[in-house]
Amino acid sequence: MLSEAQHKSLRDIAWQSVRHGLAHGRPLQVDATTFDKALSDPGASFVTLQRHGQLRGCIGSLEARQPLVVDVAQNAFSAAFRDPRFPPLDQRELEDLNLEISVLGTPEIMVFSSEQDLLRQLRPGIDGLILEDKGRRGTFLPSVWESLPERGDFLRQLKRKAGLPEDYWSDSLRVWRYTTEKFGGEH
């Protein structure tokens, strides 16, 4: 668990990266060595942008490959300017923008004997899932349970997101679960 001061540091970096992107067209470069260990150690994050309660961008990392503070800065920029579902953010949208950061825990592989067994093990509102098979991969953050509270719906929609049919099942299907520490921030 990160402290409130660490949450604030990450929120500030995320907003700085979005503003830097508006001004310079590239992500903010962050020197991780100037931050405490929890933020300079490798970490994985997602940054979600909303405008008037509607999704405006969401980009993240599933694996901790770089310092958490760098990951947040890059994902904030990417959510604002590189989410293929939306046009790049423009200055006029900044005032109405809300930002949420989800710091991911380490994914753990799930062991299950059937789709029913997998569904039984899911923890609505707690688990984020990564689903992978046949070269396709998708993830839902735990916050997606808010709009898909039923286990079956959650799994079917995750399969669709991964590019698989909703009724898809295979013995080679792999699923990991993870939790997140989620916090938001006004600019």
N, C-alpha and C positions, 0 to 999 in steps of 0.2 A: 504494500500500500504506500502510495506517495503522500507526502504531507500537503497541506493547503498551500504552502509557499512553493512547493514543486509544481502543483497544479497551476498556480499563477504564472510561474516561469514558462511553462509549456503553452499556456493560453497566450501570453505575451508574444512568444516566439511565433506561434501560429498566425496571430494577427499581423505581426511585423512582416511575415513572409507573404501574406496576401497583399498587404499594402506595397511591399517591395515589388511584387509581381505586377501590380497596376502601374507603378512608376517606371520599372526597368524591364519588364517582360521576362524575368527569370526569378528562380527561387532565391530567397535570402541565404547567404553562405553563413553557416554557424560554426564557431570554434567551440567544439564540445569540451575542450579542456578548461574552459572558463566556468563550467557548471559542476555541481556536486556529482558524486559518483552515481547516484540513482538515475540521473539524467544523461550522464556521459557514458554509462554502460550500454551495451547493445539492447535495443528494445524494438518492439513492433507496435505500430499504432494505426488507427484509422482516423481521418478527419472528415466530419460530416458538416456540410454547410446547408442551412435552411434559410429561405426567404419567405416571409408571410406564412410560416408553418408548412411550407412545401419544400421538398428536397431540391437543392440547388447544386449539389455535388458531393461525392463521397469517394474517397480514394484512400487506400491503405496498404499495409504490409502484413503478411501473415507470419513472417519469420524475422527474428531479431538478427539483422545483418549489419547494422550501423548504430551509432549512438542514438538513444531514444530522442534526444532533443533535435538531432539532425533529421531523423525519420519524421518527426512531427512537422518540422519546417518544410520538408519536401512534400509531404502529403497534403499540407494546407495549400501550398502553391498548386499542386496537381488537382486537388478538389475544386479549386477556383478556376483553373485555366485549362486543365487537360482531361476532365471527365468527358468521355465521348458522347454522353447523353445530353450534354448542355453546351451552349456557346460559351466562349470564355467570358468570365465575369467582367463587367464594366464598372467604372467609377460610380455611376448613378445607383448601382445596386448595393454598394458597401454599407450605406446607412441602415438598411433594413435587414442586414445579414446577421444570422446567428451561427455560431460555431460550436461544435461539440467534438471533443477528443475522446477516443476510446483506446486505452493502453491494454494490449492483449497479454494475457497470461500464456504460458507455454502450452501449445496444443498437445493433447494426449489422445493416442489412438484408441478407438472404441472397439471392443470385441463383442460380436453379436452373431447369432445363428440364423436370423431371419429378419425380414423387415419389421415384423411385429415385435421381435426382441429389441431391435434398435429403437423403435418408437417407445417402447416401455421404459427404456433407459434415459430418454431425453428429459431434461429438466427445464420446462418452459420458464422463460424470463431469466434464466441463469446461463444456459449453454449457448455459445456461438458454435456453429458447425462449419467444418470444411468437408466437402464431399468430392471424391475423385474416382474416376473410372474411365477407361478407354481414351486416355489423353485429355479428358475434360475435367474441369475443376470449378467449383463455386463455393462461396462462403456467405453465410448470413451472420451478422453480429447478433448478440443477445437482444438488442433493442428491437429487432425485427419481430420478436414475439408479440410486441405491442399491436402490430397490425395483422399478425398471423398466429393467434393464441392456441390454435388446435395443432397438436403434434403432427397429424397426418397432412394438414394443409402446409405446415411449415416445411416438412420434408418434400412434398410434391413440388412446391414452389422453388425450393433449393435445387432440386433436380432440373427443373426448367431453366433456372439461372445458369446451371452448369452445361446447358445445351443437350440435356437428356430428356427423354419422354417422362411425363409425370408418373407413369406406371412402371418405369424402368426398375429392374432388379437384376443383380448379377452377383455371383459368388466372389467376384474380384473387386466389388465395390469397397472402397475404403472411406472411413469417416473418422474425423478427429473432432474432439470437443475442446473448447477453451472458454475462459471467462474473460471479462473485461472490467477495467476500472474506468468509469465514464464520468466526464465532467465537462461543463460547458463554460462559455464565457462571452460576455458582451465585449465589444471593442470600446 
